[in-house]
Amino acid sequence: MANQRLFITEDSQEGNVGSSMSTTYSFDNGTLTLFWKGKTVLVQPAKVGDAYLVECNGDIPKIMSLALPHGNEEKAMWLCGFNKYCRALSHEKYEEILAKNRVARNWWNYREYTRSGDGWVVTLCNRPDFGGVHHVVAYIEKGTSKATLKEFLEGYLQLRWFYFPKPFVQKVLPLP
């Protein structure tokens, strides 16, 4: 029925797995325990910063590590919420995706918000119909340094927040 994300963010925590009402978990002293309808279905070692995908489909849930994009550039853009169709690894591809999205999102009072630096650009736009912000396109030059990745993340954070917990972000993309 639903795939839920589970993030280990503190040394000791417990709660429901996503929005599931029958699947819960606890994490204490490096051990993750998964419960389904009050019965223990999984016990495994885990660490703060780990992330899992839990398949909750009406039967005993299955758990697996969250799959991540390859390459630090792709990971940084993914952590900021850009799907694979909104991520560019060249400035030409950035311009192409931006032009395509401008046509597709040509709604009343359209406004873009952009931050850029040497080897990176991030563009978001308003969503007056939903009262929020939409991810348009992000670009990070392939093979960029960790300092540039950090600058990209700081530029993004001027516009929006991370969807992922900080311990997970720091584990996936350790930056100076």
C-alpha positions in Angstrom: 0.0 0.0 0.0 2.7 2.5 0.9 6.5 2.8 1.1 7.5 4.7 4.2 10.8 6.3 4.9 12.4 5.8 8.3 15.3 8.0 9.5 17.4 7.3 12.6 18.1 10.8 14.0 18.7 10.4 17.7 20.4 7.9 20.0 17.1 6.8 21.4 13.7 7.2 19.5 10.5 5.4 18.8 7.3 6.0 16.9 5.1 5.1 13.9 6.8 4.3 10.6 5.6 7.2 8.4 1.9 7.3 8.3 1.4 3.6 9.0 -0.9 2.9 11.9 0.1 -0.8 12.4 3.9 -0.5 11.9 6.0 1.1 14.6 9.7 1.1 15.5 12.2 1.7 18.3 15.9 2.5 18.2 18.0 2.2 21.3 21.7 1.5 21.9 22.4 0.8 18.3 19.5 -1.6 17.7 16.6 -1.0 15.4 13.4 -3.0 16.2 10.5 -3.0 13.9 7.0 -4.0 15.1 3.9 -4.9 13.2 0.6 -5.0 15.0 2.5 -5.1 18.3 4.7 -8.0 17.4 8.4 -7.8 16.8 9.2 -8.6 13.2 12.8 -7.4 12.8 15.8 -6.6 15.0 19.0 -5.3 13.4 21.9 -3.0 14.2 21.7 0.6 13.1 23.4 4.0 13.6 22.3 7.6 13.8 22.1 8.9 10.3 20.9 5.6 8.8 17.8 5.7 6.5 15.5 2.9 5.5 12.6 2.3 3.2 9.8 0.2 4.8 7.3 -1.5 2.6 4.0 -1.4 4.4 1.5 -3.2 2.2 -0.9 -4.8 4.6 1.3 -7.7 5.5 4.5 -8.1 7.5 6.6 -5.0 6.5 9.9 -5.4 4.6 12.8 -3.1 5.3 15.7 -2.1 3.1 18.3 0.6 3.0 17.2 3.8 1.2 18.7 3.9 -2.3 20.7 7.0 -3.0 21.8 8.6 -6.3 25.4 8.1 -7.4 28.0 10.9 -7.3 28.1 13.8 -4.8 26.6 16.2 -7.3 23.5 14.0 -7.8 23.3 13.4 -4.0 23.4 17.1 -3.2 20.6 17.9 -5.7 18.5 14.9 -4.5 18.9 16.0 -0.9 17.5 19.4 -1.9 14.4 17.7 -3.4 15.2 17.8 -7.1 14.1 14.7 -8.9 16.2 13.2 -11.7 14.3 15.1 -14.4 15.2 18.5 -12.7 18.9 17.8 -12.1 21.6 19.0 -14.6 25.3 18.2 -14.7 26.1 20.8 -17.4 25.1 24.4 -17.8 23.6 23.6 -21.3 21.4 21.0 -19.7 20.4 23.4 -17.0 19.3 26.0 -19.6 17.4 23.3 -21.6 15.5 22.1 -18.5 14.8 25.7 -17.4 13.3 26.6 -20.8 11.2 23.5 -20.8 9.9 24.2 -17.3 9.2 27.8 -18.0 6.8 26.8 -20.8 5.2 24.0 -18.7 4.8 26.3 -15.7 3.6 29.5 -17.5 1.0 30.3 -14.9 -0.3 33.7 -13.8 2.1 35.6 -11.6 5.0 33.1 -12.2 8.2 34.1 -10.4 11.5 32.4 -10.2 14.0 32.4 -7.3 17.6 31.6 -8.3 20.8 31.4 -6.4 24.1 30.7 -8.2 27.8 30.4 -7.7 30.9 29.2 -9.6 29.8 25.9 -11.1 26.3 25.7 -9.6 22.8 27.2 -10.0 19.5 26.4 -8.2 16.1 27.7 -9.4 12.8 27.4 -7.7 9.5 29.1 -8.6 6.3 30.1 -6.8 3.1 28.0 -6.9 0.3 30.5 -6.4 -2.2 27.7 -7.1 -0.9 25.7 -4.2 0.6 28.6 -2.1 4.1 27.2 -2.1 7.4 26.7 -3.9 8.2 24.3 -6.8 11.6 22.9 -7.7 12.4 23.9 -11.3 16.0 22.9 -11.9 19.4 22.5 -10.2 22.9 22.4 -11.8 26.2 21.4 -10.3 29.3 21.0 -12.5 30.4 17.4 -12.6 33.6 16.7 -10.5 33.1 19.8 -8.4 34.9 20.2 -5.0 33.3 19.6 -1.6 33.6 23.4 -0.9 31.4 24.1 -4.0 28.9 21.5 -2.9 28.7 23.2 0.5 28.2 26.5 -1.2 25.4 25.0 -3.3 23.6 23.6 -0.2 24.0 27.0 1.6 22.5 28.7 -1.5 19.6 26.3 -1.6 19.0 26.8 2.1 18.5 30.6 1.4 15.4 29.6 -0.6 14.1 26.5 1.1 14.8 23.9 3.8 15.9 20.3 3.6 13.3 17.6 3.4 15.6 15.1 5.2 16.8 15.1 8.8 20.2 16.8 9.4 22.0 13.6 10.7 21.0 11.8 7.4 22.2 14.7 5.3 25.6 14.8 7.1 26.0 11.0 6.7 25.2 11.0 3.0 27.2 14.1 2.1 29.9 14.8 4.7 31.2 18.2 3.9 33.8 20.5 5.6 
